[in-house]
Amino acid sequence: MRVRTFPSQAFAVIDSFAVLVGVLVGLLAASSAQALESAPVSSPRATVTLVSESDHFEPGKPTRLGLRFVLAAGWHVYWRNPGDAGQPPQIDWKLPAGAQAGEIEWPTPIRYQQGPVMNYVFEHEVTLPAALTLPAGTNAVEADADWLVCADVCIPEKGHFRLPLQTGVSTPSPQAALFTGTDARRPVAAPFSARIAADGTLSVADKTDVPLRDAWFFPAEWGAVEHSAPQRFQPAESGFTLGLKPGQVFDPKAQLKGVLVTLAADGRERSYLVDAAPGAAAVGKPIANATPAGSGTASLLHWLALAFLGGLILNAMPCVFPVLAIKALQVARAGGAERQEVRHDALAYTAGVLCAFLALALVFLGLRGAGMAAGWGFQFQSPAFVIGMAWLMFAIGLLLSGVVEIGGRTAGIGQSLAARGGLAGSFFTGLLAVVVATPCTAPFMGAAIAAALSGTATQALTIFLAMGLGLAAPYASLALFPGLARRLPCPGPWMIVFRQAMAFPMYGAAVWLLWVASTQAGDSGVLLAALGMLALAIAAWAWHWHGRHPGIAWKGVTALALIGLVLVLLRVAGLQADSATLAPQARQDAGFEPWSDTRLDALRAEGKPVFVNMTAAWCVTCLVNEKVALSAPAVADAFSRAGITYLKGDWTRADPSITRFLRSYQREGVPLYVFFPAGRAAPVVLPQILTEKVVLDHLSLPAP
């Protein structure tokens, strides 16, 4: 039997025809999709188009159009109430007779802190919809729009948009997903009642079964509340209160309108339209375990005890090891000193520690009063501060190595140490101990710091001073019992070798700080830090030889080195702004993903288990925990077998989203470890000092 086949030429004709049909269909589809999005108005900062939710409109029925913003990294536009500064986008519709346009349907913004200024903004991408009712015969809609796009500077932009439309049965357009995404971010009608008191306290009678850990409020109108002031969340028996600060146009007899965002214990955020009636409302007594520090004498004593214990344990943390070298020298020197001298040195060291903690507390309170977010060790987020600390560690190392002598040549070991020590030296050592201790967080410290910053100024200062007493306690004990110094070895030639050996922890600390600078400011930061160290070394060497061989040449070398150091200092002063433009280093290691709140929310919505590690390059405790526990093969294998997604948040440089996450767990610094079990189980907060067993036990994971 013969089988009839088509010749190859016939297949070629069919293929060509199919390709032609496909191209025509594609062009038709592309032109249809193109008709539902206007020509873009673009700049290096933003690309803006007018889009339609439907592919057709029905005359007399509402249809939604929206202004779509695609923003470059670091740029933002503003909400209806921009906050302390800014201007929201404006749309001037050019409509045919008989058409009507509704107001913009605003999604919930995010809070954007810039110094003492608080703004409400949209980043990355946002679509601002509005409902339009169009008459028959409309074939296009035109609009003029203007907007302010900001980063470090603000630039006004504007554009004209024309969107062709067709009459017909309304079905979703290719751009409908943009409107769906906006609707998911829009606040819904509040299922609870709210009242606003004359002092600015917002009382919410929310009887939800899901525990809340934070809330914040966006006022609909400018000046109703102070935008940059802290909003203190306080759970109660039948709801919660939010402490707002009345603004310039606050009216205690008028309703307060705005958007209230709540953060549940499972990490879910929900936003509600709130219309709070004037007058205080009873929402029950505050929940006991959420009572802020100092609400009672017993509570304050509890936090003081935790603060003292945390400060005491801080002496054993690796951050303080470099300063232990100086402290060891002072303790050794005390072995041959008089009781009165021992007592005075110990008191001077304690005074230095307490003054440093007092200064830190005042800085925290000042930033809190300005509405700025800052946590324990926040100063190490500045590359300029990190480089300055590296230079200080290096300079102290040179001093201990004997490269330079302060106070000239001295006779005898004891006299030399006395010249380099004294009350001023002890006081400075106390200050330095606190500065270098801030990258570490000891157990009990996180809760104590959070309690201090949630209470009054007096309570905060008291708790910080208690923490300082804990850090100073080992050496301060010599002030109470100076006779203990008699049991120490007497000064002798061995102290020269000991002093020089103690220089190496200082050099090690300087090397570590160089690495931190590299993660913050890249190669340029390391180069500047190294140049500063070179200038310091040359100046110290020249100063040393000038002391032995006075002459103009050595003075000239010293002066040139110091001038070079000043020039480097000026460049370092501008490093902070430059480093802010650097893209954060991904630091992708095997086994973890970079943390983001959207990624966490997505994983939680899927019911997957998640382990969150909030860390920083300058946090020695964090690095030790990762090396000892989180990078251990047993833990990695247990994570893999349990299907746990490991998210790591890097707080090396300031990150407002990580700061919000830390504060939602009453923490003011890193490390923070939170495990979210599968499903809707409550999150588990792990201790700040980890081992393999601690991780596996808290996650209820069997060892391999």
C-alpha positions in Angstrom: 0.0 0.0 0.0 1.3 3.4 -0.9 1.2 6.2 1.6 0.8 9.6 0.1 3.1 12.2 1.5 3.5 16.0 1.2 6.6 17.2 -0.5 9.1 19.2 1.5 8.1 22.3 -0.4 4.6 22.0 1.0 5.9 21.8 4.6 8.0 25.0 3.9 4.9 26.8 2.7 2.8 25.7 5.7 5.6 26.7 8.1 5.9 30.1 6.6 2.2 30.6 6.8 2.2 29.6 10.5 5.0 32.0 11.2 3.1 34.8 9.5 -0.1 34.1 11.4 1.9 33.9 14.7 3.5 37.3 14.0 0.2 38.9 13.1 -1.4 37.5 16.3 1.5 38.7 18.3 1.3 42.2 16.8 -2.4 42.4 17.5 -1.9 41.3 21.1 1.0 43.7 21.5 -1.0 46.6 20.1 -4.0 45.7 22.4 -1.7 45.5 25.4 0.1 48.7 24.4 -3.3 50.5 24.2 -3.8 49.8 27.9 -0.6 51.6 29.0 0.3 55.0 27.9 3.7 56.1 26.6 6.1 56.4 29.5 7.5 59.6 31.0 11.0 58.6 32.0 13.9 60.1 33.9 17.0 58.5 35.6 14.9 58.5 38.8 11.4 57.2 37.7 9.4 55.8 34.8 5.7 56.7 35.0 2.8 55.5 32.9 -1.0 55.6 32.9 -2.5 52.1 33.0 -6.0 50.6 32.8 -7.3 47.7 35.0 -9.7 46.6 32.2 -9.2 46.0 28.5 -12.5 47.8 27.7 -14.8 50.1 29.6 -18.6 50.1 29.9 -20.2 53.6 29.6 -21.7 54.8 32.8 -20.0 52.2 34.9 -16.8 52.8 37.0 -13.5 51.7 35.5 -10.1 52.1 37.2 -7.1 53.8 35.7 -3.9 54.3 37.6 -0.6 56.2 37.6 2.2 53.6 37.8 5.6 54.6 39.2 8.7 52.4 38.7 11.4 54.0 40.8 15.1 53.7 40.6 16.9 52.3 43.7 17.0 54.8 46.6 14.3 57.1 45.2 10.7 57.5 46.5 7.5 59.3 46.0 5.1 60.4 48.7 1.8 59.3 50.3 -1.3 61.6 50.5 0.2 63.0 53.8 3.9 63.2 53.0 4.9 63.6 56.6 7.3 66.3 57.7 8.3 67.1 54.2 7.5 66.3 50.6 4.5 66.5 48.2 2.1 63.8 47.1 1.6 63.1 43.4 -1.2 65.1 41.7 -3.3 64.0 38.8 -5.3 66.6 36.7 -7.7 64.5 34.5 -8.6 65.8 31.0 -12.0 64.2 30.6 -14.8 64.5 28.1 -18.2 66.1 29.1 -20.2 63.9 31.4 -17.2 62.0 32.8 -16.4 61.8 36.5 -13.1 61.0 38.3 -12.8 59.8 41.9 -10.0 60.4 44.4 -6.8 58.4 44.4 -7.1 55.1 46.2 -4.0 55.3 48.3 -2.2 52.1 49.4 -0.5 52.0 52.8 2.9 53.7 52.7 6.1 52.9 54.6 7.8 55.1 57.2 11.0 56.7 55.9 13.3 58.3 58.6 15.9 60.8 57.4 17.6 62.5 60.3 14.9 64.2 62.5 12.4 64.1 59.6 9.8 61.4 59.2 8.2 60.9 55.8 5.5 58.5 54.5 6.6 57.2 51.1 6.5 54.5 48.4 9.6 52.9 47.1 10.5 50.5 44.2 7.1 50.4 42.4 3.5 51.6 43.2 0.3 52.1 41.2 -2.1 54.8 42.4 -5.6 53.9 41.1 -8.7 56.1 40.7 -12.2 55.2 39.5 -13.5 56.9 36.4 -17.0 56.9 34.9 -16.8 57.6 31.2 -19.6 58.3 28.7 -20.2 56.5 25.4 -18.0 57.7 22.6 -14.9 58.1 24.8 -11.9 56.8 22.9 -9.1 58.1 25.1 -8.3 59.6 28.5 -5.7 62.3 29.0 -4.1 63.5 32.2 -1.5 65.9 33.4 0.4 64.8 36.5 3.2 66.1 38.6 5.1 64.4 41.4 8.1 64.9 43.7 10.8 62.2 43.6 13.4 62.2 46.3 16.5 60.5 47.6 19.2 62.7 49.1 17.8 65.5 47.0 14.3 66.1 45.8 13.4 66.7 42.1 10.0 67.8 40.9 8.8 66.0 37.7 5.7 66.1 35.6 4.3 64.5 32.5 1.3 64.4 30.1 -0.3 61.0 29.5 -2.8 59.7 26.9 -4.4 56.3 27.2 -6.6 55.0 24.3 -9.7 53.2 25.4 -12.4 51.1 23.8 -16.0 50.5 24.6 -17.0 46.9 25.3 -17.5 44.2 27.9 -15.0 44.8 30.7 -12.4 42.1 31.3 -9.1 42.2 33.1 -6.2 43.8 31.2 -2.6 42.6 31.2 -2.0 45.4 33.8 -4.8 44.2 36.1 -2.2 42.6 38.4 -0.8 46.0 39.2 -4.2 47.0 40.6 -4.5 43.7 42.5 -1.2 44.4 44.1 -2.2 47.9 45.2 -5.5 46.6 46.6 -3.6 44.1 48.7 -1.7 47.0 50.2 -4.8 49.2 50.8 -6.2 49.6 54.3 -9.5 48.0 55.0 -12.4 49.3 57.2 -11.4 48.8 60.9 -13.4 46.0 62.6 -12.8 47.7 66.0 -13.5 51.1 67.6 -10.9 53.7 68.4 -10.8 56.8 70.4 -8.2 59.6 70.7 -7.6 61.3 74.0 -6.6 65.0 74.5 -3.0 63.9 75.3 -2.7 62.0 72.0 -3.3 58.5 73.4 -5.0 56.4 70.7 -7.1 53.6 72.4 -8.1 50.7 70.3 -10.7 48.1 71.5 -9.4 45.2 69.4 -10.5 41.8 70.7 -8.5 39.8 68.1 -7.3 36.4 69.2 -3.9 37.0 67.5 -1.4 38.7 69.9 0.1 41.9 68.6 3.6 43.0 69.2 3.6 46.5 67.6 1.4 49.1 65.9 1.9 52.5 64.2 -0.3 55.2 62.9 -0.3 57.3 59.7 -2.4 60.5 60.1 -4.5 61.3 57.1 -3.8 65.0 57.4 -0.5 66.9 57.9 0.1 68.2 61.4 -2.5 66.1 63.2 0.3 64.4 65.2 4.0 64.8 65.3 5.2 62.5 62.6 8.8 62.0 63.9 7.8 61.4 67.5 8.0 57.8 68.9 4.6 56.0 68.9 4.6 53.8 72.1 2.7 50.6 71.7 1.1 49.2 75.0 -1.0 46.0 74.9 -4.0 45.9 77.2 -6.6 43.3 78.3 -9.1 44.2 75.6 -7.0 46.0 73.0 -4.0 48.3 73.1 -3.0 51.9 73.2 -0.7 53.9 71.0 1.0 56.9 72.5 0.9 59.7 69.8 2.3 63.2 70.3 -0.3 65.9 69.3 0.8 68.0 66.3 0.4 71.6 65.3 -3.2 71.3 64.1 -4.3 68.6 66.5 -7.9 69.3 67.7 -8.8 67.3 70.9 -12.5 67.8 70.1 -12.3 66.5 66.5 -12.0 63.0 65.1 -8.6 61.7 64.1 -8.5 60.0 60.7 -5.7 57.9 59.3 -4.3 54.4 58.7 -3.4 52.1 61.6 -1.0 49.3 60.9 -0.7 46.4 63.3 2.1 43.8 63.5 1.0 40.4 64.8 3.2 37.9 66.7 3.4 35.8 63.5 4.9 38.7 61.6 1.7 39.6 59.6 1.0 43.3 59.0 -2.5 44.5 58.6 -3.6 48.1 57.9 -7.0 49.6 58.8 -8.8 52.9 58.0 -9.3 54.5 61.4 -11.7 57.3 62.4 -11.0 57.8 66.1 -13.7 59.6 68.1 -12.5 62.2 70.6 -12.3 61.2 74.2 -10.4 58.6 76.3 -11.6 55.0 76.1 -11.0 52.1 78.6 -9.3 49.1 77.0 -8.5 47.3 80.3 -5.3 47.2 82.3 -1.9 46.9 80.6 -0.7 43.3 80.1 1.7 42.4 82.9 4.5 41.0 80.7 4.3 44.1 78.4 4.6 46.6 81.2 7.4 49.1 80.4 10.4 49.4 82.6 10.0 51.4 85.8 6.2 51.2 86.0 6.7 50.1 89.5 9.5 49.7 92.1 9.7 46.0 91.8 9.8 46.2 88.0 12.6 48.8 88.0 14.6 46.7 90.4 14.2 43.7 88.1 15.6 45.6 85.1 18.4 47.1 87.2 19.4 43.6 88.3 19.4 42.4 84.6 21.4 45.4 83.5 24.0 44.9 86.2 24.3 41.2 85.3 24.5 42.0 81.6 27.3 44.5 82.2 29.2 42.1 84.4 29.0 39.3 81.7 30.2 41.9 79.1 33.6 41.6 80.7 33.9 38.1 79.3 32.8 39.0 75.8 35.4 39.0 73.0 34.8 42.7 72.2 36.4 43.7 75.5 39.5 41.5 75.1 41.7 44.3 73.6 41.0 46.6 76.5 41.7 43.8 79.0 45.3 44.3 78.0 45.3 47.8 79.4 43.3 46.7 82.4 45.8 43.9 83.1 48.7 46.3 83.1 46.9 48.5 85.6 46.0 45.6 87.8 49.6 44.4 87.7 50.8 47.9 88.6 48.4 47.9 91.5 50.4 45.0 93.1 53.1 47.4 94.3 51.0 50.5 94.9 49.7 52.0 98.1 46.1 51.3 99.2 45.1 54.9 98.6 46.5 54.9 95.1 44.8 51.5 94.3 41.5 52.9 95.5 41.8 56.1 93.4 42.8 54.2 90.2 39.8 51.9 90.6 37.4 54.8 91.2 38.8 56.6 88.2 38.3 53.6 86.0 34.7 53.2 87.3 34.0 56.9 86.7 35.2 56.5 83.1 32.9 53.5 82.6 29.9 55.3 84.1 30.5 58.5 82.2 30.6 56.5 78.9 27.4 54.7 79.7 25.8 58.0 80.7 26.8 59.5 77.4 25.4 56.5 75.5 22.1 56.8 77.4 21.9 60.5 76.5 22.6 59.8 72.9 19.9 57.1 72.8 17.4 59.4 74.5 18.2 62.3 72.1 17.8 60.1 69.1 14.5 58.7 70.5 13.2 62.2 71.1 14.0 63.1 67.5 12.2 60.0 66.4 15.3 58.3 65.0 16.0 54.6 65.3 19.2 53.6 66.9 20.3 50.4 68.6 23.1 49.1 70.8 26.4 49.5 68.8 24.7 51.8 66.2 27.9 53.9 66.0 29.7 51.0 64.4 27.3 51.3 61.4 29.4 54.4 60.5 32.5 53.5 58.5 34.2 56.8 59.6 33.7 55.7 63.3 35.0 52.2 62.5 38.1 53.6 60.8 38.7 56.0 63.7 38.5 53.1 66.2 41.0 51.1 64.1 43.4 54.0 64.3 42.9 54.2 68.1 43.6 50.5 68.5 46.6 50.8 66.3 48.0 53.8 68.2 47.5 52.1 71.6 49.3 49.1 70.2 52.3 51.3 69.2 52.3 52.8 72.7 52.3 49.4 74.4 55.0 48.2 72.0 57.3 51.0 73.1 57.5 52.7 69.7 56.4 55.9 71.3 56.6 57.1 74.9 54.3 59.6 76.5 55.9 61.9 79.0 59.5 61.4 77.8 62.2 59.0 79.2 61.6 57.8 82.7 63.8 56.0 85.2 62.7 52.7 86.4 59.8 50.5 85.4 57.4 51.6 88.1 58.0 55.3 87.3 57.5 54.6 83.6 54.2 52.9 84.3 53.1 55.6 86.6 53.8 58.2 83.9 51.7 56.2 81.5 49.0 55.4 84.0 47.6 57.6 86.7 44.0 58.7 87.3 43.7 60.1 83.7 44.9 56.8 82.3 42.4 54.8 84.4 39.5 57.1 83.4 40.4 56.8 79.7 40.6 53.0 80.0 37.1 53.0 81.4 35.8 55.1 78.5 37.6 52.9 76.0 36.2 49.7 77.6 32.6 50.9 76.9 33.3 52.0 73.4 34.9 48.8 72.3 32.3 46.7 74.2 29.4 48.1 72.2 29.8 45.6 69.3 28.9 42.8 71.7 25.6 42.2 73.4 25.8 40.0 76.6 22.9 38.0 77.9 20.3 40.1 79.7 21.5 43.2 78.1 19.1 43.3 75.2 16.0 43.2 77.4 17.5 45.7 79.8 18.3 48.2 77.0 14.9 47.8 75.4 13.3 48.4 78.8 15.5 51.5 79.4 14.5 53.0 76.1 10.8 52.3 76.6 10.7 54.0 80.0 11.2 57.6 81.2 14.5 59.4 80.8 15.2 58.9 84.5 14.6 55.2 84.3 16.8 54.9 81.2 19.7 56.7 82.8 19.4 54.6 85.9 19.4 51.3 83.9 22.4 52.4 81.8 24.3 53.3 85.0 23.5 49.9 86.5 24.9 48.3 83.3 28.1 50.4 83.7 28.5 49.3 87.3 28.3 45.7 86.1 31.1 46.3 83.6 33.3 48.1 86.1 32.6 45.7 89.0 35.7 43.5 88.7 38.1 46.4 88.8 35.9 48.6 91.0 36.1 45.9 93.7 39.7 47.1 94.3 38.2 50.4 95.5 36.2 48.6 98.1 39.0 46.1 99.0 42.3 47.7 98.1 44.1 45.0 100.1 43.3 42.6 97.3 46.1 44.3 95.3 48.7 43.0 97.8 48.0 39.5 96.5 49.0 40.5 93.0 52.5 40.0 91.6 54.8 43.0 92.3 56.0 45.1 89.4 59.3 44.0 87.9 61.2 43.5 84.6 58.6 40.9 83.6 56.1 43.8 83.0 58.0 45.2 80.0 57.6 41.9 78.2 54.0 41.6 79.4 53.2 45.2 78.3 54.7 44.6 74.8 52.8 41.3 74.5 49.5 43.1 75.3 50.0 45.2 72.2 49.1 42.3 69.9 45.4 42.2 71.0 45.3 45.9 70.0 46.8 45.2 66.6 44.3 42.2 66.2 41.4 44.5 67.0 42.7 47.0 64.4 42.8 44.3 61.8 39.3 43.2 62.6 38.1 46.8 62.3 39.8 47.0 58.9 37.7 44.0 57.8 34.5 45.7 59.1 35.4 48.8 57.2 35.8 46.7 54.0 32.3 45.4 54.3 30.9 49.0 54.8 33.0 51.1 52.5 34.8 48.6 50.2 38.4 49.0 49.0 38.5 52.7 49.4 37.7 52.4 53.1 40.5 49.9 53.7 42.9 52.1 51.7 42.1 55.2 53.8 42.3 53.2 57.1 45.7 51.8 56.0 47.0 55.3 55.0 46.0 56.6 58.4 47.8 53.8 60.1 50.9 54.5 58.0 50.8 58.2 59.0 50.4 57.3 62.6 53.4 54.9 62.5 55.6 57.5 60.8 54.6 60.1 63.3 55.2 57.8 66.3 58.6 56.7 64.9 59.7 60.3 64.3 58.4 61.4 67.7 60.4 58.6 69.4 63.7 59.5 67.7 63.1 63.2 68.3 63.0 62.4 72.0 66.4 60.8 71.7 68.0 63.1 69.1 66.3 66.5 69.2 66.4 68.3 65.9 64.5 70.1 63.2 64.5 67.1 60.9 62.6 64.8 63.2 60.1 67.6 63.9 59.6 68.1 60.2 59.0 64.4 59.6 56.5 64.3 62.5 54.7 67.4 61.1 54.5 66.0 57.6 53.1 62.7 58.9 50.5 64.5 61.0 49.5 66.7 58.0 49.0 63.5 56.0 46.9 62.1 58.8 44.7 65.3 58.8 44.2 65.0 55.0 43.1 61.4 55.4 40.8 62.4 58.3 39.1 65.0 56.0 38.5 62.2 53.4 37.3 59.8 56.0 34.8 62.5 57.3 33.1 62.3 53.9 33.2 58.5 53.7 29.8 58.0 55.3 27.9 59.7 52.4 30.0 57.8 49.9 29.4 54.5 51.5 25.7 55.0 51.5 25.8 54.8 47.7 27.5 51.4 47.7 25.3 48.5 47.1 25.2 46.2 50.2 27.4 43.2 49.7 25.3 40.1 49.3 27.7 38.0 51.4 25.9 34.9 50.0 27.1 31.9 52.0 25.9 28.4 51.3 22.8 27.6 53.3 21.2 31.0 53.9 19.3 33.7 52.0 19.5 37.5 52.6 16.7 38.6 54.9 13.9 40.8 53.8 10.5 41.4 55.5 8.7 40.5 52.2 10.6 37.2 52.0 9.8 36.4 55.6 6.1 37.2 55.0 6.0 35.1 51.9 7.5 32.1 53.7 5.2 32.5 56.7 2.2 32.7 54.4 3.2 29.4 52.9 3.5 27.9 56.4 7.2 27.1 56.0 9.6 27.0 59.0 12.0 30.0 59.0 15.1 30.8 61.1 16.1 34.4 61.2 19.6 35.6 62.2 20.1 39.3 62.7 23.8 40.0 62.7 26.5 42.6 61.8 30.1 42.4 60.7 31.2 44.5 63.7 29.3 42.2 66.2 31.9 39.8 67.5 29.3 37.9 69.5 27.4 37.3 66.2 30.5 36.1 64.4 31.4 33.7 67.2 27.9 32.3 67.3 27.9 31.7 63.6 31.2 30.0 63.7 30.5 27.9 66.8 26.8 27.0 66.2 25.1 28.2 63.1 27.8 27.0 60.7 28.2 23.7 62.4 27.5 20.7 60.1 25.1 19.2 62.7 22.9 22.4 62.6 23.1 22.8 58.9 22.1 19.1 58.4 19.2 19.6 60.9 18.0 22.7 59.0 18.1 20.8 55.7 16.2 17.8 57.1 13.5 19.9 58.7 13.1 22.1 55.6 14.0 25.3 57.4 14.7 28.4 55.4 17.6 30.3 56.9 17.4 34.1 56.5 20.3 36.3 57.6 19.8 40.1 58.1 22.9 42.2 57.9 22.8 45.3 60.2 26.5 46.3 59.5 25.1 49.5 58.0 21.9 51.1 59.2 18.8 49.3 57.8 15.4 50.7 59.0 13.5 47.4 58.3 16.0 45.4 60.4 15.7 48.0 63.2 11.9 47.7 63.1 12.3 43.9 63.3 14.7 44.1 66.3 12.3 46.5 68.2 9.3 44.3 67.5 11.1 41.8 69.8 12.1 44.4 72.3 15.8 44.4 71.2 18.0 47.4 70.5 20.9 45.6 69.0 22.2 42.4 67.5 22.4 39.4 67.7 18.8 38.3 67.5 17.8 34.8 66.6 14.1 34.0 66.0 12.7 30.7 64.8 9.3 30.6 63.1 7.9 27.0 63.3 5.9 25.6 60.5 2.2 26.6 60.4 1.0 29.4 62.7 2.9 28.5 65.9 4.3 31.3 67.9 7.9 32.3 67.1 10.7 31.2 69.4 13.5 33.6 70.4 16.8 31.9 71.1 19.5 33.1 73.6 22.2 35.5 72.5 25.0 33.0 73.2 24.6 29.9 71.0 26.0 26.4 70.9 25.0 23.5 68.7 22.9 22.0 71.5 21.2 25.3 72.3 20.1 25.7 68.6 18.9 22.1 68.2 17.1 22.1 71.6 15.2 25.4 70.9 14.2 24.3 67.5 13.2 20.8 68.8 15.4 19.2 66.2 17.2 15.9 66.7 20.9 15.8 66.4 22.1 13.8 63.3 
